[in-house]
Amino acid sequence: MDLFAFPPLAALLDAAYAGLMLLSTTLAPLTAASAALAVVLVTLLVRAALIPTGIAQAKAEQTRARLAPRLRELQKRHKNDRERLQRETMQLYRDENTSPLAGCLPVLIQAPVVGVLYTLFLHTTIAGHPNALLDETLLGVPLGSTLLASLSRGDTAGVLVCAAIVVIIALVGEITRRAFRVSPVAGDVALPAAAGGLIGALQFVTAVVAAFVPLAAGLYLVVTVTWTLGQRLVLRRIYPAPRT
């Protein structure tokens, strides 16, 4: 079932589509790739508007890191009394004026905004009419092209452009993995090698997704992961984790 076939959501998606196409038309005198540029600019605008949610998440991560030693101590002290452990844990969060779910609300807030934007780049029809955005081009490649489809029909230009998007996303994923590698903490149980490998592999899921989605969605993803990496690096300096 397509949620965006529901009239209110379809109208919202259509309004977002109209705004994006208006921006593309406005940029047309500047570049032949006006639609691709519009996708990039709109994505940047949305990510900038969501900076407060990123700050809230960074604060929540800092709080969790600060409380981690005390939580580990509670777990050791009450490991045989789960009910007491739960009470003491919740009391700790109350004393610190926070919650175990403090980082979840920002994610829930941004999900609808990101969902509407991302859907614009996936649907071939919007509110019953064709999605003309996907017929626009970047370096001669339609924004509706995918890497796999380009490979199957032998479209060299499509393969090169779509593959470049996938490679950039993978590189950003590797930088993210290295920059935010979790270091073991004394007294913690070390993760099994397989689990550590899985956590690292998750950074590259977006690159895999980019191979299957239209080029317009790939542009959105590459801007999003690059912005997210930069934002996390900046916020980590502003809200550093406490030293252990």
RAFENMO-V893024 format. One record per residue. N is the residue number from 0. PHI is phi in whole degrees, 0 to 359 (* if undefined). OMEGA is omega in degrees with one decimal (* if undefined). Layout:
((N | PHI | OMEGA) (N | PHI | OMEGA))
This chain:
((0 | * | -179.9) (1 | 269 | -179.6) (2 | 299 | -176.1) (3 | 278 | 169.4) (4 | 275 | 176.8) (5 | 294 | -170.0) (6 | 314 | -179.8) (7 | 298 | 179.2) (8 | 289 | 177.1) (9 | 297 | 178.5) (10 | 295 | 178.0) (11 | 296 | 179.2) (12 | 296 | -179.9) (13 | 294 | 178.5) (14 | 295 | 177.7) (15 | 296 | 178.6) (16 | 297 | -179.6) (17 | 299 | 178.1) (18 | 296 | 179.6) (19 | 295 | -179.9) (20 | 291 | 175.9) (21 | 296 | 177.2) (22 | 297 | 178.3) (23 | 299 | 179.0) (24 | 296 | 179.3) (25 | 295 | -177.9) (26 | 275 | -174.6) (27 | 305 | 179.2) (28 | 294 | -175.9) (29 | 271 | -174.7) (30 | 202 | 176.6) (31 | 288 | 179.7) (32 | 262 | -174.9) (33 | 297 | -179.2) (34 | 293 | 178.2) (35 | 297 | 177.8) (36 | 295 | 178.1) (37 | 297 | 177.4) (38 | 301 | -179.3) (39 | 297 | -177.4) (40 | 294 | 179.3) (41 | 294 | 177.8) (42 | 298 | 178.1) (43 | 297 | -179.9) (44 | 296 | 179.7) (45 | 294 | 179.6) (46 | 297 | 178.6) (47 | 295 | 179.2) (48 | 294 | -178.0) (49 | 266 | 178.2) (50 | 305 | 178.6) (51 | 303 | 178.0) (52 | 291 | 176.1) (53 | 295 | 177.9) (54 | 296 | 179.2) (55 | 299 | 178.5) (56 | 294 | 179.6) (57 | 297 | 177.9) (58 | 296 | 179.5) (59 | 295 | 178.2) (60 | 295 | 178.5) (61 | 297 | 178.9) (62 | 296 | 179.0) (63 | 299 | 179.0) (64 | 294 | -179.7) (65 | 291 | -178.0) (66 | 274 | -174.4) (67 | 306 | 179.4) (68 | 299 | -179.9) (69 | 290 | 176.4) (70 | 293 | 177.5) (71 | 296 | 178.9) (72 | 294 | 177.4) (73 | 296 | -179.9) (74 | 296 | 178.2) (75 | 290 | -174.6) (76 | 290 | -175.0) (77 | 241 | -175.6) (78 | 296 | -179.8) (79 | 260 | -178.7) (80 | 224 | -174.0) (81 | 294 | 179.6) (82 | 294 | 177.8) (83 | 294 | 178.8) (84 | 299 | 179.6) (85 | 296 | 179.1) (86 | 298 | -177.6) (87 | 294 | 179.5) (88 | 295 | -179.9) (89 | 294 | 176.9) (90 | 294 | 177.5) (91 | 299 | 179.2) (92 | 296 | 177.9) (93 | 295 | 179.1) (94 | 298 | -179.2) (95 | 269 | 179.1) (96 | 56 | 179.0) (97 | 217 | -176.5) (98 | 212 | 175.6) (99 | 298 | -178.1) (100 | 259 | -174.3) (101 | 300 | -178.1) (102 | 272 | -176.0) (103 | 279 | -176.8) (104 | 302 | 178.0) (105 | 302 | 179.2) (106 | 295 | -179.8) (107 | 293 | -179.1) (108 | 292 | -174.8) (109 | 278 | -175.5) (110 | 303 | -179.8) (111 | 297 | -179.5) (112 | 296 | -179.9) (113 | 296 | -179.1) (114 | 298 | 179.5) (115 | 297 | -178.0) (116 | 297 | -177.3) (117 | 295 | -179.8) (118 | 296 | 177.8) (119 | 303 | -174.6) (120 | 266 | -177.5) (121 | 251 | -173.3) (122 | 278 | 176.9) (123 | 281 | 174.8) (124 | 231 | 179.3) (125 | 235 | 178.8) (126 | 52 | 175.3) (127 | 90 | 178.6) (128 | 241 | -177.5) (129 | 299 | 176.8) (130 | 274 | -176.0) (131 | 295 | 179.3) (132 | 303 | -175.4) (133 | 287 | 176.2) (134 | 271 | 176.1) (135 | 290 | -171.9) (136 | 234 | 170.2) (137 | 229 | -176.0) (138 | 55 | 178.1) (139 | 84 | -178.3) (140 | 255 | 178.8) (141 | 301 | -179.6) (142 | 290 | 175.3) (143 | 270 | -179.1) (144 | 286 | 172.8) (145 | 239 | -180.0) (146 | 298 | -177.2) (147 | 294 | 178.8) (148 | 294 | 178.4) (149 | 296 | 177.2) (150 | 296 | -176.0) (151 | 293 | -179.2) (152 | 259 | 176.6) (153 | 69 | 179.7) (154 | 275 | -175.4) (155 | 299 | -179.4) (156 | 299 | 179.6) (157 | 297 | 179.0) (158 | 298 | -176.7) (159 | 296 | -177.1) (160 | 292 | -178.9) (161 | 293 | 179.1) (162 | 294 | 178.0) (163 | 299 | 177.5) (164 | 298 | -179.0) (165 | 298 | -178.5) (166 | 296 | 179.6) (167 | 298 | 179.4) (168 | 298 | 179.0) (169 | 296 | 178.6) (170 | 296 | 177.1) (171 | 296 | 177.0) (172 | 298 | 179.1) (173 | 292 | 177.1) (174 | 298 | 178.5) (175 | 297 | -179.5) (176 | 299 | -179.2) (177 | 290 | -175.9) (178 | 290 | -175.2) (179 | 241 | 176.0) (180 | 299 | -178.9) (181 | 277 | 178.4) (182 | 271 | 179.1) (183 | 294 | 179.8) (184 | 252 | -179.9) (185 | 304 | 179.5) (186 | 96 | 177.3) (187 | 273 | 174.5) (188 | 281 | -178.3) (189 | 292 | 176.8) (190 | 289 | 173.0) (191 | 299 | -178.3) (192 | 302 | -178.9) (193 | 296 | -180.0) (194 | 293 | 178.0) (195 | 298 | 178.1) (196 | 295 | 178.7) (197 | 295 | 178.9) (198 | 299 | 177.7) (199 | 295 | -177.9) (200 | 294 | -179.0) (201 | 300 | 179.2) (202 | 295 | -174.4) (203 | 255 | 179.2) (204 | 299 | -179.2) (205 | 299 | 177.8) (206 | 296 | 177.3) (207 | 295 | 178.7) (208 | 301 | -177.5) (209 | 298 | 179.1) (210 | 287 | -174.7) (211 | 252 | -174.3) (212 | 262 | 178.1) (213 | 302 | -179.4) (214 | 304 | 178.2) (215 | 300 | 177.6) (216 | 292 | 176.7) (217 | 298 | 176.2) (218 | 299 | 177.1) (219 | 301 | -177.5) (220 | 293 | -177.4) (221 | 292 | 176.9) (222 | 292 | -177.4) (223 | 295 | -177.1) (224 | 292 | 178.8) (225 | 291 | 177.1) (226 | 300 | -176.9) (227 | 299 | 177.6) (228 | 299 | -179.9) (229 | 299 | 180.0) (230 | 296 | -179.3) (231 | 295 | 178.9) (232 | 295 | 179.5) (233 | 293 | -177.2) (234 | 292 | 177.3) (235 | 293 | 175.7) (236 | 287 | -178.3) (237 | 284 | -178.7) (238 | 237 | -176.5) (239 | 290 | 174.8) (240 | 290 | 179.4) (241 | 295 | 178.4) (242 | 287 | 179.4) (243 | 251 | *))
